[in-house]
Amino acid sequence: MSVNIVAFGNERDRFSEDSQQPSLIWSYLGRSALISQIDSSLSAAHAANPVFTEYQACVFGNVRLLVRDCPAWDIFDSDWHTSRSLIGGADIIVIKYSVNDKTAFQELKDSYVPMIKKALSHCSVPVIISAIGARKNGVPCTCPLCTSDRRSCVTTSEGVQLSKELGATYLELHTLNDFYIQKYFGGVLEYFMIQSLNQKSSEKMKKKKKTQKCHRVQPPQLEQPEKMPILKGEASHYDADLHNLLCCCQCADVAFYPEDLSTVVEAHKVILCSVSQLFMLLFEVKSAADIHDASIVKMAQNLFTVDTRGTFPVATHSGPPCVPPVKVVVKDSVFCSCLPDILHFIYSGAFQWEQLEEDIKRKVKDPEKTENVLEKVKCILKTPGKLSTAKDCRSHQIRRLYSTSLRLFFNTPVLADVIFKIQEYLYTDSCCPASILQAMSLLVCAEMYQVMRLQHICELYIITQLQSMPSRELASTSLSIVSLLRKAKFHNSDCLSTWLLHFIATNYLIFSQKPEFQDLSVEERSFVEMHRWPSNLYLKQLAEYRNYVHSQKCHCAVM
């Protein structure tokens, strides 16, 4: 017997200084008197960025406990196949959040709860919602005019409402000490563990009794088909590509100079304009009339000057020689000295504000000048009428620039210098094909341009769609699996072609009746016959059993 638990969400306040605080799951495993023999391992293709942490332990003496802890909700965006599999195999689901991170809670409620509800629509799995931490700003005011306090922390009523939407059990844990872990979280979790074990035991007994009722000769046992190869996806390197673009200055079309022209820092218009209206104004993407915030216009005039005289020294330019970069003078010498750090902050997604503060403090070493530079950065990055404090700079809008900034320039003519008659992926790092045939066409393009992660996404989509087809639909579909196999082999998709061969063998009785089955090569036909399911031996034993039932002139209790 075993129990599978899947935990989603981060119980830590993302801006908390206590980054060493143990997780809720690890605290429970380490402190519960029922747990023994704990093992943990990172289950991810990239050890530096694991998708989830896996724990194995023994509970109630000899019951195997398997826990998968997924602290980042990004798994639903980047790897929907894995996230759906985790929910589908769970006996208990735990959702965690920090009561002091209102932005993360709102993102959970708006973006990920609908996905979880959809995944749970076909099964009944108990859900535990755990609100972690003591609210730093106390109980917020309920006056309709006091809207600012409501953003500071997640209230109990908001957590209870979320639990009602999911039909979940709601818990508040002010700390992760022994009392709260064992009495509240541990008690509820172990209650559902016992319920799950009782249900499994009951189903096992029913199956055993049903088997004992049949005293006649039993039909042959149909073995499970061979497990098909598991296709592992490639981790995203979207952020690394942007960082390399800045460091290597490839295709740079902007050059920043101090007033004495002693140094140069290169960058890219499209990146800068995607995060700031100030740069749109500077590079004439927008006019002053289009920007309704006078502080942005004033900042652009006071901080930068675009040179039109052509008197600047020639920079080491990696772009085409016929397209020289736009030369910009930075009037503030302190700001100019910090410009490499500011550009790194922008290219990394504009969510590492604390790191930028530390870098500028270390370089400037003057609190007043440091604050002046940071205020200029806030003004550059802000949207009209917002982002006036350091707290606002950590707001939801700034932290999400990483995933949305470049989308501003996707499928728009602004600053565009290349047109591809394809879609999606290079600007968004995500892709959702509309059909298997579209996914195969996109796979062909991905192989042509050597975008390996996109190729893996298409392979996973095709495999998932085929696996979800019922046998009746698979028998009547006009989609040629053999044609998919041919294309996968031709375009060097070895993982997909191997999986498709196993798929044909596993569904042998369906595909052997289709005309396309004759198009398999001799080598492919030999593989399919060797791994076919059901096997020839089973069909022979089944025929013998039917003959026996007929000779006894009785009805088969099973068939």
N, C-alpha and C positions, 0 to 999 in steps of 0.2 A: 504494500500500500504506500501511496505517496500523496503529497499535497504540493501543488504549484501555486506560488504567490508572485504576482507582478506588481511592482510599485512604480508609480510615475510621479514626477515633480521634484522640486528642490525645497527642502524645509529650511534652508538657510536664507537669510536676507542677503541678496546679492551685493549689497553695499556694506555688509557687516565686516568689521575688522577681524572677527573671530572665524577665520577660514578653517581652523583645525577642529571645529565642532563636529563630533561624530554624527553620522546619519541616523535617522529614526530606526531604520531596519537593522543597522549594525548594533545600535544600542539595545534593541530587543534581543537579538541573537546572543549578545554577550552577557545579558543580565537575567534572562529567563532561566528558571530552575529546570525547565523541561528540555532545554537544548543541550546537546552534547556533540562533540566531534565536528566543529565548524571548519569548513574549507571554503576559500573564496578564490575566484580567478576572474581575470578580465576577459570578457567574451567580445572581442572586437578585432576588425582587421588592422586598426591602428591603435597601438598601445597608448600613444600620446593623446588620443581623443576617443576613448571607448564609448560604444553605444550604450552598454549597460554593464553593471557589475553582477556577477553570478555568485551566489552563496549556496552551499549544500550543507545540510546538517541532519541530525537525527532528533526526532521529537516523539514524545509518548513512548520512549523505549526503543522501538524498532521501526517507526514510521519515517520514511525518507522525506525531508523537506527541501524543496528547491525554490530559491528566491532569486528573482531578477529585478535589480534596482536600476531604474532609468531616470537619472536626475534631470536630463535635458529633454524638453518637449519637442526639440527639433527632429527627433526620430520620426514623428508623424509627417513632417514636411519632406525630409530627405530620404526616408526609407519606409514607405507605407507598407511594403510587403512584410518587413520584420515586425512592425508595430501591430499589424493585423494578426500575425501569427502568435505574438506574445499574448494578446487579449484572448484569442481563440483557445489557447492552451491553458488559460489561468483557471484555478479553482477559486481564488480570492484576488480582488484588485484593491490596491491601496493608492489613494491620491493624496499627495502632500503639498503644502504650500506654507510660506511664512506670512504671518498676519501683518508684518511690517513691509511687505512688498506688494502694494496695491496694483502696480502695473502688471506684474507677473500673474496675479490672480485674475485681473481683467482679461489678459490674453488667454489664460486657461479657460475662462468662462465663454469668451467669444469665439475662440478658434478651435479648441481641442475637445471641449465637452461634447459638441455635436458629433465629432468623429467617434468618440467613445460610445455615445448613445447608439450611433449607427452600427458599430461593431457588436454591441450587446443586444441588438434587436432580435437576434435569432437564438439567444441563449440566456439562461438565468444564472448570473454570477454575482455573489454578494460584493458590494463596494463599500470601502471604509474611507471617509474623507477626514484627514487629520490636519487641523490648523495648528501650526507650531509657533511658539514664542509668546513673550509678553509684549503687549502693545506699548510702544515707546511714547506715544502721545496721549495715552489714556483713552477714555471713552469719548468719541466724537460728539459734537453738539448735534441735536436733532432739529434745530431751528432751520427753517427753509432758506434763510439768508446766509447761513454759515456753510457755504459749499466748500471752502478751502480745507476744513478739518476732515471732510469725508475722504479726501484723497490720501491722507496720511497713513491709514492702516485699514485692514479688512475687518469689518465688524462681524459680530456673531450672527446677526440676522442675515448677512450676505452669505456666510458659510452655510447656514441652515437652509437658505433658499436654494443654494447649489446642490445640497444633498437631496432636497426634494425633487429636483429636476432629474437626478440620476437614480432615485429610489435608494439612496445610500444611508449608511450610519455615520453620523457626524460626531467628531471628537475634538476637544480643544486641549492641547498639551502646552502648558506655559513653559515648561522646561523638559529636558530629556533625562531627568534623574530617575532613580529606581522607583520611587513612589508612582510617578505618572506612567512610566513605561510598563510596570508590572500590573498595577491596579486598573488602569484605564485601557491603554492601547493593547497591552498583552492579554487582558481579560477578553476584550471584544474579538481580537484576532484568533485566540485559541478557541473561543466559542464557535466561530465560523469554521475553523479547522476541524473541530469535532463533528459539526454538521456535514461537512464535505466527506469525512471518513465514514460516517454513518450511511450517507447516501450511496457511496461506492460499495460499502459492505452489503447493503441491501440489494443493490443491483447484482452483485456477485452471487448472493444467495439465491435470488430468483433464477439466475442463469443456471446455477447448479441444480436446483430443484427441477427445472425444465428438462435438463439433461437426464436426470435420474428417472423421470417418468417414462422415457423411451427405453423399453426393454428389448426391442427388436434389433436386428443387425443395423448398425449405423452406417450412413452413407460415408463415402471417403471424405477426408478432411481437405478442404481447399486451402493450400498454403498462400500466405500473402505474397504479392508480386515483389520482385527485387526492388530495393530502394533505388530510385533514380538519383543521379548525381546532383549535389547541391551546388547551385551557382552563387558565388559570393560577389557582391558588388564592390566597386572601387570607391574609396572615400573621396569626398569632395576636396579639391585643392583650389577652390575659387578665391579664398583670401590670399593664399600664397601667390597666385598668379598676379593679383593686383599689387602686392608688395614687391614682387620682382619687376613689375612694370615701372614702378617708381625708382627702385634701386639701379636698374640697368638703363633707365632713361630711353627706352625703346619708343620710337615714334613720338618723342616729345615735341610739342608745338608751342610751349610757353617757356620763356627764360626770365627768371627774376634776378635783378641786380640791386646791390646797395647803391647809394648815391655816389660813392667813390669808384664804382664799377670794378671793385677789386675781386669779387667772387661772382659765381653764377649758380643758381639752383633751377633745374629744369623740371617741368611738370606737363600735364595734359589738360587741355581745355575741357574736354568732355567730362573728365572726372571732377574737376573743380566746379564746373557749372551744374553738375548733377547734385551737389550738396549745398550750393549757396546762390542766392539771387544776386549777391554782391558781385560775384564773378560773372554772372550773366550780364550784368550792367557793364562791367569792365570790358568784356569781350564783345559787346554790342549784340548779344543774343536777345536782350530786352532793353527797352528804353527807360529813361527815368519816369516817364508817365505810366509805364506798366507796373512799377514798383510803388506800392502805397505806403511805404515806411520811409520817412525822411531820414532816419538814422542810418539806414543802409546806404542811401545815396551820399550822405555826408561822409560816412566812413570810407567809401570808395574814393571820394575826392581827396580826403586828407591823408590816406594811407598809400595810394598807388598812383602812378603816372605811366600811361602807355606811351612808349617812345615811337615817334613817326619819322625821326630824322635819319635813322640809320647810322648813327655815329658810335654805336656800341662795339666793343671788341667781339670778335667771332667766338662763339661758344662751341665746345665739342658737341656737335649735333648729330644724333643718330638717325634722323629722319631723312627724307629725300632732299638733295641739295637745292632743288628748285623751290622748295617751300620752307623758307627760313622761319624760325620760331618768332612769336610775338614777344617783343622785349618790354618788360615791365620794371619800372624803378620803384623800390620799396622805400618810402620816405622815412620811416621809423627804423633807425639802425638797430635798436634792441629787438624789435619785432623781426627784422630781417635775419638777425643772428639765430633766432629761434625757428625760422621758417622750415628747415629740414625736419624738425620734430613735429611741427604743425602739419606738414604734408604727410608725414608718416601716420599721424593720427587720422587724417582724412582718408587716406588710402586703405587703412586697416578697418574702415567701417564706421569711424567716429563714435566708438563705444568704449574706448579705453581712456576716459577722461582723467582718472586718477593717475595713470601712467604719464599722461601729458603734463599734468601739474608737477609731478616729481621731476621730469626731465627739464622743464623750464626753470624750476626753482634751483636745480643743480647748476644750470648754465648761467643764469642771470645773477643769482646770489644777492638780490636786493628785493625785499618783500614788496615794496611799492611798485617797482618796475615789473616784477612778476605779475602782480595783480593787474597792472595796466595791459600787459600782453594777453592775459587770459580773458579780460573783458573784451578786447578786440576780437579774439577768436569766437567768443560767444555771439558778438554782433554779426560776424561773418556768417556763422552757421544758423542763425535764428530764422524762424518764419515770422511774418509780419505780426507785431504785437505780442510776441512771446519770447521766452528764453532770456529773462532778465537776471536770473540768479544762478549760482553754481548748482543748486538743487534742480532747477529747470533743465540745466544742461545734461543732467542724468535722466531726463524724462523719457517717456516711451518713444516719442518721435525721434530723438537723437539716437537712441540705442537701436532703432530699427532702420537707420540710414543704410546700414551694411547690406540689408536684404532688399532695399527698395531704391537706392539712389540711382544706380545705372538704369533702372527700368524707366526713368524719366525720359531717356534718350532712345528707348527701344521703339521701333516703328514710327519714329518722327523724323522729319527732314532736318531738324536743328542740328547743325554741326556735323551732319552725316557726310561721309566721304566714300562709303562703300555700300552697295546695295546687293543683298543676297536674296534670292527668291526661296527662302526657307524660313523656319520659325524657331521661336522660343528660346532655346536652351542656353546659348552662350551668355546672354544677359541676365538670366534668372537662376541658373544652376538647378533647374527643375524641369521636368517634362512629363506630360500625361497624354500619350497618344489616344486617338479616338477609336482605333480598331487594331486588330492584329496585323492587317496588311499595311496600315499606316506606320505601325511600329517597325515592321520589317523594312519599309522604304526608308525610314529615318535611320535604321541600323546601317543600311547601305551607305548613306551619306556620312554617318559617324565613322565608318571604317575608311571611307575615302579621304576624310580630313583628319583621321587618326585622333578623334575625340573619344578616348577609350571609356571614360566614365559614362558618357551618353550611350555608347554601345552596350555597356552592361545594364543600364536602365531599360533599354529596349528589350534586351534578352529577358530580363526579369518580368517585364510586362507580358511578353508573349507566353512565357512559361506559366505565369499566374492565370492568365485568361484561359489557356488550354486546360489547366488543372481544374478550373471551376466549371467547365462544361459538363453537364450530365451526359450519360451514355446515349440517351435518345437524341440529344442535340448533336453529339459527336458523330452519330451514325447518319444523320440527315444533312449535315452541313456541306456546303459546296466548297468550303475552304480545303485546299489540298495540302495536307501535312507533308507529303513527299516533296512538293514544290518548295515549301518552307525549308525543308532539309537541304535541298539542292542550293538554295540561295545562302543559307547559313554556311555551308561548306565552301562555296565560291568566294564568300566575303570573309573568310578566315575566322568565323565565329565557332571555334571548336567546342566551347562549352555548350552552346545551344544545339549544335548538330548532334553531339553525343546524347544530350537530353532527349531530343526528338526521336532518336533511334530507340531509346528506352521506352519512350511514350508509345511508339508504334507497337513495340513488343508487349508492353503491359496491356494494351487494348487490342490484342491480336484478333479476337473474334470479330471486332468491328472493322478493322482496317484490311483484314485478309479478304473481305467481301467487296472492297472498293477496287475499281479499275486501276487507280493510281498505284496500288500495291505491286502491280507487275512492273512498274518503272524503277523499283529498287534494284541496285546492282547486285551481282552475285555475292559480293562480300557483305553488303548490307542485309540481304535476304538470309544469309547464313547466321549473322548476328541475331536477327529477329527470331529465327526459328530456335536458336539455342536458348534465348532468354524469354520466350513467349509465355504468356500467362492467359488462361490456365495452361498447364503443361500437357503434353500428350499422355503422360502417365496418369494424370488425374482424369482426363477424359476417358481413358480405357477403364480405370477403376469405377468411374461413374456408370459406364455402360454395363459393366458386370453387376453393379448393385441394382440397376433397373431391371436387369434380367432376373435377378434373384427375387425382387419384389413381385414381378409378374408371375414367376413360377409358384410363389406362395399364395397367389390369388388374394392378396390383401393390400390395403392402401398404406402408403408410406406416411408415417406420423409426422415426418419432417417435411417431405416434399409434397 
